[in-house]
Amino acid sequence: MDYIIDVTGGKGGSAYLVLGKDKTALIDCGMAYCASNLISNIKEALADGMNLDYIFLSHSHYDHIGALPYLREIWPGVEVMAAEYAEKVLTKKSVLQTIQELSRKAGQYYGVNQFIGYDDGLMKVDRKISEGDMFDLGGITIRTIETPGHTKCSLSFLVNEKVMFASETSGVISPDGKIYATFITSYSETIESNKKCQAANPQYIICSHSGLVNKSEASGYWKKCMQAAKTSRDFVLKSFSAGADEDEIFERYKNTYQDGKTREVQPDYAFEINNRAMIRNLLKNNQ
């Protein structure tokens, strides 16, 4: 897979450059605080005369799109692709303010207090993409797969029909190899999205935040992702049935599922925002 290069600029969010003969594409761009490292990595990976043509966003969370405005300043002609819901979300002033606030906090969390504000007008989607949309980079193709569950706008990308960039809907692998469920908006959609990815039968899987899945683990990856989601759902609903309220459920969930290894992938405040939303959605849809 020498046409795929990990250009991640820092902890908390990954970015991969896909090199075609004619065009190039970045899949996600990580956080704002490490944008300068990301840009340096991309410039180093690009051959002489090549440009950054596309940015494909797996969803609209700050840890996947934070560096976007800085990339636009260096490559003003780049075309940003994302789901229709992501395009809509990124037109909301409150969302854009939250992204900047979380981006600033991330820099502090990771010990890089160099956040530079940007024009919110640069945080936008240029083209809406959806299920089956195909892009040819010149000998390299990227196919869009809708995989809602983590968010309403979650997308996965299948490169050359064999390398799957799995959205966060599948889950996140901790440094010790354990899969943590990350569904927020819908448990049922998460299961269906994982089944869809499994049916695509990719040879290689690149997991959001965690990188390339070990080849020996790839065949059973989707089943483990679905089991992780079921285990998390059952934990929440069992706690609720036992009389716990939302705050109590979250504290129990945090004590069970958050540790030093998960903090390497996700800051405390992001863990709380995401998992409180997951708990609320589960309780709402199962009462």
C-alpha positions in Angstrom: 0.0 0.0 0.0 2.7 2.5 -0.9 0.1 4.8 -2.3 -1.3 5.4 1.2 0.8 7.5 3.6 0.1 8.2 7.2 0.6 12.0 7.6 -0.9 12.4 11.0 0.3 15.5 12.7 -0.2 14.6 16.3 -2.2 12.7 18.9 -6.0 12.6 19.0 -6.9 12.4 15.3 -5.4 10.6 12.3 -4.9 11.7 8.6 -3.9 9.6 5.6 -2.8 10.8 2.2 -3.8 8.8 -0.9 -1.6 9.3 -3.9 -3.0 8.7 -7.4 -1.2 9.3 -10.7 -3.3 12.4 -11.4 -4.8 13.5 -8.1 -4.2 13.2 -4.3 -6.7 12.9 -1.5 -6.5 13.4 2.3 -8.8 11.2 4.4 -9.5 13.3 7.6 -7.1 15.9 8.9 -6.9 15.6 12.6 -6.9 18.4 15.2 -6.1 22.1 14.8 -3.3 22.1 17.3 -1.1 19.9 15.1 -1.9 21.4 11.8 1.6 22.7 11.2 3.0 19.1 11.6 0.3 17.8 9.3 1.1 20.3 6.6 4.8 19.5 6.8 4.1 15.8 6.5 1.9 16.3 3.5 4.4 18.5 1.7 7.1 15.9 2.3 4.9 13.1 0.9 3.8 15.0 -2.2 6.0 14.5 -5.3 7.3 17.6 -7.1 4.5 19.3 -8.9 1.7 17.5 -7.1 -1.1 19.3 -5.3 -3.5 18.4 -2.5 -6.7 18.0 -4.5 -9.3 16.5 -2.2 -10.1 16.2 1.5 -12.5 13.5 2.4 -14.1 13.9 5.9 -15.4 10.8 7.7 -17.6 13.1 9.9 -17.9 16.5 11.3 -16.2 16.1 14.8 -13.5 18.6 15.7 -10.8 15.9 16.0 -11.3 14.9 12.4 -11.7 18.3 10.8 -9.8 20.7 13.1 -6.9 21.3 10.7 -9.1 22.0 7.7 -8.9 25.8 7.7 -5.1 25.7 7.9 -5.0 23.3 5.0 -7.2 25.6 2.9 -4.7 28.4 3.5 -1.8 26.3 2.0 -3.9 24.6 -0.7 -6.7 27.1 -1.5 -8.0 25.0 -4.4 -8.5 21.9 -2.4 -12.1 20.4 -2.6 -13.6 19.2 0.7 -16.0 16.2 0.5 -18.4 15.1 3.2 -21.9 13.9 3.9 -24.9 16.2 3.4 -25.5 16.3 7.1 -21.9 17.4 7.8 -22.3 20.2 5.3 -25.4 21.4 7.1 -23.9 21.1 10.6 -20.9 23.2 9.5 -23.1 26.2 8.6 -24.2 26.6 12.3 -22.5 29.3 14.2 -22.9 27.5 17.5 -21.2 24.4 16.1 -18.3 26.4 14.6 -17.8 28.1 18.0 -17.8 24.7 19.7 -15.2 23.4 17.3 -12.9 26.3 18.0 -13.3 25.9 21.8 -12.7 22.1 21.7 -9.7 22.7 19.4 -8.2 25.1 21.9 -8.8 22.7 24.7 -7.1 19.9 22.8 -4.0 21.9 22.4 -3.8 22.4 26.1 -4.6 18.8 26.8 -1.8 17.6 24.5 0.6 20.2 25.8 0.8 22.4 22.7 -0.6 25.8 23.5 -0.2 27.2 20.1 -3.8 27.4 18.9 -4.2 30.1 16.3 -7.7 31.2 15.6 -9.1 31.0 12.0 -11.9 32.3 9.8 -14.9 30.0 10.4 -15.7 30.5 6.7 -12.9 28.1 5.9 -14.5 25.3 7.9 -16.9 24.2 5.2 -17.8 21.4 2.8 -17.5 22.0 -0.9 -19.2 18.9 -2.2 -21.8 16.6 -0.7 -21.0 12.9 -1.2 -23.1 9.8 -0.5 -23.4 6.1 -0.8 -21.5 4.7 -3.9 -19.9 7.9 -5.0 -16.7 7.0 -6.7 -13.6 9.2 -7.3 -10.7 8.3 -9.6 -7.3 9.7 -8.6 -5.6 8.1 -11.6 -5.1 4.3 -11.0 -6.5 4.7 -7.5 -10.3 4.8 -6.7 -12.1 5.9 -3.6 -15.6 4.7 -3.0 -17.9 6.3 -0.5 -19.8 4.1 2.0 -22.4 5.6 4.3 -21.9 4.3 7.9 -24.0 6.3 10.3 -24.1 5.4 14.0 -21.2 7.3 15.5 -22.8 10.4 13.9 -25.5 11.0 11.3 -22.8 12.1 8.8 -20.3 9.2 9.3 -18.7 7.9 6.1 -16.2 5.1 5.4 -14.0 5.0 2.3 -12.9 2.0 0.3 -9.7 2.6 -1.7 -9.2 0.4 -4.7 -11.9 -1.9 -3.4 -9.5 -3.4 -0.9 -8.4 -0.9 1.7 -11.2 0.2 4.1 -10.9 3.5 6.0 -13.5 2.6 8.6 -15.4 5.4 10.2 -15.6 5.8 13.9 -18.9 4.0 13.8 -17.0 0.7 13.8 -15.3 1.7 17.1 -11.8 2.6 18.3 -9.0 0.2 19.1 -7.1 1.0 22.3 -3.3 0.7 22.4 -3.7 -2.7 24.1 -5.9 -4.0 21.2 -9.4 -3.8 22.8 -12.2 -2.4 20.7 -14.3 0.3 22.4 -17.8 1.1 21.0 -18.2 4.7 19.9 -21.8 4.9 18.6 -23.5 8.1 19.6 -26.6 8.6 17.5 -27.9 5.1 16.8 -27.1 1.6 18.0 -29.2 -0.1 15.3 -27.5 2.0 12.5 -24.1 1.1 14.0 -24.9 -2.6 13.6 -26.1 -2.2 10.1 -23.1 0.0 9.1 -20.7 -2.7 10.4 -22.5 -5.4 8.5 -22.2 -3.2 5.3 -18.5 -2.8 5.8 -18.1 -6.5 6.5 -19.9 -7.3 3.2 -17.4 -5.2 1.3 -14.8 -7.7 2.5 -11.7 -5.4 2.4 -8.3 -6.9 2.5 -7.0 -4.2 4.8 -8.8 -2.1 7.5 -7.6 1.2 8.7 -9.4 2.0 11.9 -10.3 5.6 12.9 -7.7 6.9 15.5 -6.0 3.5 15.7 -4.4 2.8 12.3 -4.0 -0.4 10.4 -5.8 -3.4 11.9 -3.4 -6.3 12.4 -3.9 -8.7 9.5 -4.5 -11.6 11.8 -7.4 -9.7 13.4 -8.9 -8.3 10.3 -11.2 -11.3 9.5 -13.0 -11.0 12.8 -12.8 -7.3 13.1 -16.4 -6.4 12.2 -17.9 -9.1 14.5 -15.8 -7.8 17.4 -17.0 -4.2 16.6 -20.6 -5.3 16.7 -20.1 -7.2 19.9 -18.4 -4.2 21.5 -21.4 -2.1 20.6 -23.9 -4.7 22.0 -21.9 -4.9 25.2 -22.0 -1.2 25.7 -25.7 -1.0 24.9 -26.5 -3.8 27.4 -24.4 -2.2 30.1 -26.3 1.1 29.8 -29.8 -0.5 29.6 -29.0 -2.9 32.5 -27.9 0.0 34.7 -31.1 1.9 33.8 -33.3 -1.1 34.6 -31.6 -1.3 38.0 -32.7 2.2 38.7 -29.7 4.3 37.8 -30.3 7.8 36.3 -28.2 9.3 33.4 -25.5 10.7 35.7 -25.1 7.4 37.6 -25.0 5.4 34.4 -22.3 7.7 33.0 -20.2 7.4 36.1 -20.5 3.6 36.0 -19.7 3.6 32.3 -16.7 5.8 32.8 -15.3 3.7 35.6 -15.7 0.6 33.4 -14.6 1.8 30.0 -12.2 4.7 30.5 -8.6 4.2 31.6 -5.1 5.5 30.9 -5.0 3.8 27.5 -8.3 5.2 26.3 -7.1 8.7 27.4 -4.3 8.4 24.9 -6.9 8.3 22.1 -9.6 10.6 23.6 -9.4 13.4 26.1 -11.7 13.2 29.2 -14.0 16.0 28.1 -14.6 14.4 24.7 -15.2 11.0 26.3 -17.9 12.6 28.5 -19.6 14.6 25.7 -19.8 11.5 23.4 -20.8 9.0 25.9 -23.4 11.1 27.7 -25.0 11.6 24.2 -24.8 7.8 23.6 -26.5 7.1 27.0 -29.3 9.7 26.3 -30.0 8.3 22.9 -30.1 4.7 24.2 -32.5 5.6 27.0 -34.7 7.7 24.7 -35.1 4.9 22.1 -35.5 2.0 24.5 -38.2 3.4 26.9 
